């Protein structure tokens, strides 16, 4: 096995942390660094595998940070964005000529992609209106609330002559 320089080790660890397979990493290393390595050598840099148990603390920490960032930053993936997906579907649709079956499938896929979009938009607009009302003092609770006196009266219902008696102070407010 070839001895790898630090930048190649980092590249391998980060690739594995992003869920690339050892074979994909081998191909990427060949393309990026023009070095041929084996899948077994790549596996040494995956701390989640038994073969990677002797990986340095520095590279283990890099793996952990990279994986956490990769899993939490889905917004960095273009296809995670609905507008990007719809644009790609539109390009595919425009590129089709005469294939009605495929066009129909793409239209259905676009329709499915849009499912609930109008409701999401409406919800966002309503929330913004509520926020604006509160900010401008036009909404509910904009005025100072009037204090109300609340009295709780307990009546023993086990007695025959138990009745609720109104308190005149409680009727106002």
Secondary structure as UniProt FT lines:
FT   HELIX           6..17
FT   TURN            18..19
FT   HELIX           22..33
FT   HELIX           39..43
FT   TURN            44..45
FT   TURN            47..48
FT   HELIX           50..52
FT   TURN            53..54
FT   HELIX           57..72
FT   HELIX           74..76
FT   HELIX           78..80
FT   HELIX           82..95
FT   HELIX           100..114
FT   TURN            115..116
FT   HELIX           117..136
FT   TURN            140..141
FT   TURN            157..158
FT   TURN            160..161
FT   HELIX           168..171
//
